[in-house]
Amino acid sequence: MPIATVIEDEIQQPIRFQIDNFRQPTQLSSSQLEEHHRRSEKIRILGEELDRIGTRRVVDKFRRAS
């Protein structure tokens, strides 16, 4: 399985948790807020890795075409 697909699959779970938290009718507790921040950081890091993979693919295709 391509690494980008693995990362995309991995990023889906924290995103689902974030959505579920925001759907709650009550305010987030302190521990929920801490978890939210940890998931946000994980989502950011995984997104950056996907960006790097995408950039590498474009550069590699450009180099092969040259």
Distance bins in CASP14 RR format, pairs under 12 A and 6 or more apart:
PFRMAT RR
TARGET T0000
AUTHOR 0000-0000-0000
RMODE 2
METHOD distances of the structure
MODEL  1
1 7 0 0 0 0 0 1 0 0 0 0 0
1 8 0 0 0 0 0 1 0 0 0 0 0
1 9 0 0 0 0 1 0 0 0 0 0 0
1 10 0 0 0 0 0 1 0 0 0 0 0
2 8 0 0 0 0 1 0 0 0 0 0 0
2 9 0 0 0 0 0 1 0 0 0 0 0
2 50 0 0 0 0 0 1 0 0 0 0 0
2 53 0 0 0 0 1 0 0 0 0 0 0
2 54 0 0 0 0 0 1 0 0 0 0 0
2 57 0 0 0 0 1 0 0 0 0 0 0
3 9 0 0 0 0 0 1 0 0 0 0 0
3 10 0 0 0 0 0 1 0 0 0 0 0
3 46 0 0 0 0 0 1 0 0 0 0 0
3 49 0 0 0 0 1 0 0 0 0 0 0
3 50 0 0 0 0 1 0 0 0 0 0 0
3 52 0 0 0 0 0 1 0 0 0 0 0
3 53 1 0 0 1 0 0 0 0 0 0 0
3 54 0 0 0 0 0 1 0 0 0 0 0
3 56 0 0 0 0 0 1 0 0 0 0 0
3 57 0 0 0 0 0 1 0 0 0 0 0
4 10 0 0 0 0 0 1 0 0 0 0 0
4 11 0 0 0 0 0 1 0 0 0 0 0
4 46 0 0 0 0 0 1 0 0 0 0 0
4 47 0 0 0 0 0 1 0 0 0 0 0
4 49 0 0 0 0 1 0 0 0 0 0 0
4 50 1 0 0 1 0 0 0 0 0 0 0
4 51 0 0 0 0 0 1 0 0 0 0 0
4 52 0 0 0 0 0 1 0 0 0 0 0
4 53 1 0 1 0 0 0 0 0 0 0 0
4 54 1 0 0 1 0 0 0 0 0 0 0
4 55 0 0 0 0 0 1 0 0 0 0 0
4 56 0 0 0 0 1 0 0 0 0 0 0
4 57 0 0 0 0 1 0 0 0 0 0 0
5 11 0 0 0 0 0 1 0 0 0 0 0
5 12 0 0 0 0 0 1 0 0 0 0 0
5 50 0 0 0 0 0 1 0 0 0 0 0
5 53 0 0 0 0 0 1 0 0 0 0 0
6 12 0 0 0 0 0 1 0 0 0 0 0
6 46 0 0 0 0 1 0 0 0 0 0 0
6 49 0 0 0 0 0 1 0 0 0 0 0
6 50 0 0 0 0 0 1 0 0 0 0 0
6 53 0 0 0 0 0 1 0 0 0 0 0
7 13 0 0 0 0 0 1 0 0 0 0 0
7 14 0 0 0 0 0 1 0 0 0 0 0
7 42 0 0 0 0 0 1 0 0 0 0 0
7 43 0 0 0 0 0 1 0 0 0 0 0
7 45 0 0 0 0 1 0 0 0 0 0 0
7 46 1 0 1 0 0 0 0 0 0 0 0
7 47 1 0 0 1 0 0 0 0 0 0 0
7 48 0 0 0 0 0 1 0 0 0 0 0
7 49 1 0 1 0 0 0 0 0 0 0 0
7 50 1 0 1 0 0 0 0 0 0 0 0
7 51 0 0 0 0 0 1 0 0 0 0 0
7 52 0 0 0 0 0 1 0 0 0 0 0
7 53 1 0 0 1 0 0 0 0 0 0 0
7 54 0 0 0 0 0 1 0 0 0 0 0
8 15 0 0 0 0 0 1 0 0 0 0 0
8 43 0 0 0 0 0 1 0 0 0 0 0
8 46 0 0 0 0 1 0 0 0 0 0 0
8 47 0 0 0 0 1 0 0 0 0 0 0
8 49 0 0 0 0 0 1 0 0 0 0 0
8 50 1 0 0 1 0 0 0 0 0 0 0
8 53 0 0 0 0 1 0 0 0 0 0 0
8 54 0 0 0 0 0 1 0 0 0 0 0
9 15 0 0 0 0 0 1 0 0 0 0 0
9 16 0 0 0 0 0 1 0 0 0 0 0
9 46 0 0 0 0 0 1 0 0 0 0 0
9 50 0 0 0 0 0 1 0 0 0 0 0
10 16 0 0 0 0 0 1 0 0 0 0 0
10 39 0 0 0 0 0 1 0 0 0 0 0
10 42 0 0 0 0 1 0 0 0 0 0 0
10 43 0 0 0 0 1 0 0 0 0 0 0
10 45 0 0 0 0 0 1 0 0 0 0 0
10 46 1 0 0 1 0 0 0 0 0 0 0
10 47 0 0 0 0 0 1 0 0 0 0 0
10 49 0 0 0 0 1 0 0 0 0 0 0
10 50 0 0 0 0 0 1 0 0 0 0 0
11 17 0 0 0 0 0 1 0 0 0 0 0
11 18 0 0 0 0 0 1 0 0 0 0 0
11 39 0 0 0 0 0 1 0 0 0 0 0
11 40 0 0 0 0 0 1 0 0 0 0 0
11 42 1 0 0 1 0 0 0 0 0 0 0
11 43 1 0 0 1 0 0 0 0 0 0 0
11 44 0 0 0 0 1 0 0 0 0 0 0
11 45 0 0 0 0 1 0 0 0 0 0 0
11 46 1 0 1 0 0 0 0 0 0 0 0
11 47 1 0 0 1 0 0 0 0 0 0 0
11 48 0 0 0 0 0 1 0 0 0 0 0
11 49 0 0 0 0 1 0 0 0 0 0 0
11 50 1 0 0 1 0 0 0 0 0 0 0
11 51 0 0 0 0 0 1 0 0 0 0 0
12 18 0 0 0 0 0 1 0 0 0 0 0
12 19 0 0 0 0 0 1 0 0 0 0 0
12 39 0 0 0 0 0 1 0 0 0 0 0
12 42 0 0 0 0 0 1 0 0 0 0 0
12 43 0 0 0 0 1 0 0 0 0 0 0
12 46 0 0 0 0 1 0 0 0 0 0 0
12 47 0 0 0 0 0 1 0 0 0 0 0
13 19 0 0 0 0 0 1 0 0 0 0 0
13 20 0 0 0 0 0 1 0 0 0 0 0
13 39 0 0 0 0 1 0 0 0 0 0 0
13 42 0 0 0 0 1 0 0 0 0 0 0
13 43 0 0 0 0 1 0 0 0 0 0 0
13 46 0 0 0 0 0 1 0 0 0 0 0
14 20 0 0 0 0 0 1 0 0 0 0 0
14 21 0 0 0 0 0 1 0 0 0 0 0
14 35 0 0 0 0 1 0 0 0 0 0 0
14 36 0 0 0 0 1 0 0 0 0 0 0
14 37 0 0 0 0 0 1 0 0 0 0 0
14 38 0 0 0 0 1 0 0 0 0 0 0
14 39 1 0 1 0 0 0 0 0 0 0 0
14 40 0 0 0 0 1 0 0 0 0 0 0
14 41 0 0 0 0 1 0 0 0 0 0 0
14 42 1 0 1 0 0 0 0 0 0 0 0
14 43 1 0 1 0 0 0 0 0 0 0 0
14 44 0 0 0 0 0 1 0 0 0 0 0
14 45 0 0 0 0 0 1 0 0 0 0 0
14 46 0 0 0 0 1 0 0 0 0 0 0
14 47 0 0 0 0 0 1 0 0 0 0 0
15 21 0 0 0 0 0 1 0 0 0 0 0
15 22 0 0 0 0 0 1 0 0 0 0 0
15 36 0 0 0 0 0 1 0 0 0 0 0
15 39 0 0 0 0 1 0 0 0 0 0 0
15 40 0 0 0 0 1 0 0 0 0 0 0
15 42 0 0 0 0 1 0 0 0 0 0 0
15 43 1 0 0 1 0 0 0 0 0 0 0
15 44 0 0 0 0 0 1 0 0 0 0 0
15 46 0 0 0 0 1 0 0 0 0 0 0
15 47 0 0 0 0 0 1 0 0 0 0 0
16 22 0 0 0 0 0 1 0 0 0 0 0
16 23 0 0 0 0 0 1 0 0 0 0 0
16 39 0 0 0 0 1 0 0 0 0 0 0
16 43 0 0 0 0 0 1 0 0 0 0 0
17 23 0 0 0 0 0 1 0 0 0 0 0
17 24 0 0 0 0 0 1 0 0 0 0 0
17 28 0 0 0 0 0 1 0 0 0 0 0
17 32 0 0 0 0 1 0 0 0 0 0 0
17 35 1 0 0 1 0 0 0 0 0 0 0
17 36 0 0 0 0 1 0 0 0 0 0 0
17 38 0 0 0 0 0 1 0 0 0 0 0
17 39 1 0 1 0 0 0 0 0 0 0 0
17 40 0 0 0 0 0 1 0 0 0 0 0
17 42 0 0 0 0 0 1 0 0 0 0 0
17 43 0 0 0 0 1 0 0 0 0 0 0
18 24 0 0 0 0 0 1 0 0 0 0 0
18 28 0 0 0 0 0 1 0 0 0 0 0
18 32 0 0 0 0 0 1 0 0 0 0 0
18 33 0 0 0 0 0 1 0 0 0 0 0
18 35 0 0 0 0 1 0 0 0 0 0 0
18 36 1 0 0 1 0 0 0 0 0 0 0
18 37 0 0 0 0 0 1 0 0 0 0 0
18 38 0 0 0 0 0 1 0 0 0 0 0
18 39 1 0 1 0 0 0 0 0 0 0 0
18 40 1 0 0 1 0 0 0 0 0 0 0
18 41 0 0 0 0 0 1 0 0 0 0 0
18 42 0 0 0 0 0 1 0 0 0 0 0
18 43 1 0 0 1 0 0 0 0 0 0 0
18 44 0 0 0 0 0 1 0 0 0 0 0
19 36 0 0 0 0 0 1 0 0 0 0 0
19 39 0 0 0 0 0 1 0 0 0 0 0
19 43 0 0 0 0 0 1 0 0 0 0 0
20 28 0 0 0 0 0 1 0 0 0 0 0
20 32 0 0 0 0 0 1 0 0 0 0 0
20 35 0 0 0 0 0 1 0 0 0 0 0
20 36 0 0 0 0 0 1 0 0 0 0 0
20 39 0 0 0 0 0 1 0 0 0 0 0
21 27 0 0 0 0 0 1 0 0 0 0 0
21 28 1 0 0 1 0 0 0 0 0 0 0
21 29 0 0 0 0 0 1 0 0 0 0 0
21 31 0 0 0 0 0 1 0 0 0 0 0
21 32 1 0 0 1 0 0 0 0 0 0 0
21 33 0 0 0 0 1 0 0 0 0 0 0
21 34 0 0 0 0 0 1 0 0 0 0 0
21 35 1 0 0 1 0 0 0 0 0 0 0
21 36 1 0 1 0 0 0 0 0 0 0 0
21 37 0 0 0 0 0 1 0 0 0 0 0
21 38 0 0 0 0 0 1 0 0 0 0 0
21 39 0 0 0 0 1 0 0 0 0 0 0
21 40 0 0 0 0 0 1 0 0 0 0 0
22 28 0 0 0 0 1 0 0 0 0 0 0
22 32 0 0 0 0 0 1 0 0 0 0 0
22 33 0 0 0 0 0 1 0 0 0 0 0
22 36 0 0 0 0 1 0 0 0 0 0 0
22 39 0 0 0 0 0 1 0 0 0 0 0
22 40 0 0 0 0 0 1 0 0 0 0 0
24 32 0 0 0 0 1 0 0 0 0 0 0
24 33 0 0 0 0 0 1 0 0 0 0 0
24 36 0 0 0 0 0 1 0 0 0 0 0
26 32 0 0 0 0 1 0 0 0 0 0 0
27 33 0 0 0 0 1 0 0 0 0 0 0
27 36 0 0 0 0 0 1 0 0 0 0 0
28 34 0 0 0 0 1 0 0 0 0 0 0
28 35 0 0 0 0 1 0 0 0 0 0 0
28 36 1 0 0 1 0 0 0 0 0 0 0
28 37 0 0 0 0 0 1 0 0 0 0 0
28 39 0 0 0 0 0 1 0 0 0 0 0
29 35 0 0 0 0 1 0 0 0 0 0 0
29 36 0 0 0 0 0 1 0 0 0 0 0
30 36 0 0 0 0 0 1 0 0 0 0 0
30 37 0 0 0 0 0 1 0 0 0 0 0
31 37 0 0 0 0 0 1 0 0 0 0 0
31 38 0 0 0 0 0 1 0 0 0 0 0
32 38 0 0 0 0 0 1 0 0 0 0 0
32 39 0 0 0 0 0 1 0 0 0 0 0
33 39 0 0 0 0 0 1 0 0 0 0 0
33 40 0 0 0 0 0 1 0 0 0 0 0
34 40 0 0 0 0 0 1 0 0 0 0 0
34 41 0 0 0 0 0 1 0 0 0 0 0
35 41 0 0 0 0 0 1 0 0 0 0 0
35 42 0 0 0 0 0 1 0 0 0 0 0
36 42 0 0 0 0 0 1 0 0 0 0 0
36 43 0 0 0 0 0 1 0 0 0 0 0
37 43 0 0 0 0 0 1 0 0 0 0 0
37 44 0 0 0 0 0 1 0 0 0 0 0
38 44 0 0 0 0 0 1 0 0 0 0 0
38 45 0 0 0 0 0 1 0 0 0 0 0
39 45 0 0 0 0 0 1 0 0 0 0 0
39 46 0 0 0 0 0 1 0 0 0 0 0
40 46 0 0 0 0 0 1 0 0 0 0 0
40 47 0 0 0 0 0 1 0 0 0 0 0
41 47 0 0 0 0 0 1 0 0 0 0 0
41 48 0 0 0 0 0 1 0 0 0 0 0
42 48 0 0 0 0 0 1 0 0 0 0 0
42 49 0 0 0 0 0 1 0 0 0 0 0
43 49 0 0 0 0 0 1 0 0 0 0 0
43 50 0 0 0 0 0 1 0 0 0 0 0
44 50 0 0 0 0 0 1 0 0 0 0 0
44 51 0 0 0 0 0 1 0 0 0 0 0
45 51 0 0 0 0 0 1 0 0 0 0 0
45 52 0 0 0 0 0 1 0 0 0 0 0
46 52 0 0 0 0 0 1 0 0 0 0 0
46 53 0 0 0 0 0 1 0 0 0 0 0
47 53 0 0 0 0 1 0 0 0 0 0 0
47 54 0 0 0 0 0 1 0 0 0 0 0
47 55 0 0 0 0 0 1 0 0 0 0 0
48 54 0 0 0 0 0 1 0 0 0 0 0
48 55 0 0 0 0 0 1 0 0 0 0 0
49 55 0 0 0 0 0 1 0 0 0 0 0
49 56 0 0 0 0 0 1 0 0 0 0 0
50 56 0 0 0 0 0 1 0 0 0 0 0
50 57 0 0 0 0 0 1 0 0 0 0 0
51 57 0 0 0 0 0 1 0 0 0 0 0
51 58 0 0 0 0 0 1 0 0 0 0 0
52 58 0 0 0 0 0 1 0 0 0 0 0
52 59 0 0 0 0 0 1 0 0 0 0 0
53 59 0 0 0 0 0 1 0 0 0 0 0
53 60 0 0 0 0 0 1 0 0 0 0 0
54 60 0 0 0 0 1 0 0 0 0 0 0
54 61 0 0 0 0 0 1 0 0 0 0 0
55 61 0 0 0 0 0 1 0 0 0 0 0
55 62 0 0 0 0 0 1 0 0 0 0 0
56 62 0 0 0 0 0 1 0 0 0 0 0
56 63 0 0 0 0 0 1 0 0 0 0 0
57 63 0 0 0 0 0 1 0 0 0 0 0
57 64 0 0 0 0 0 1 0 0 0 0 0
58 64 0 0 0 0 0 1 0 0 0 0 0
58 65 0 0 0 0 0 1 0 0 0 0 0
59 65 0 0 0 0 0 1 0 0 0 0 0
59 66 0 0 0 0 0 1 0 0 0 0 0
60 66 0 0 0 0 0 1 0 0 0 0 0
END
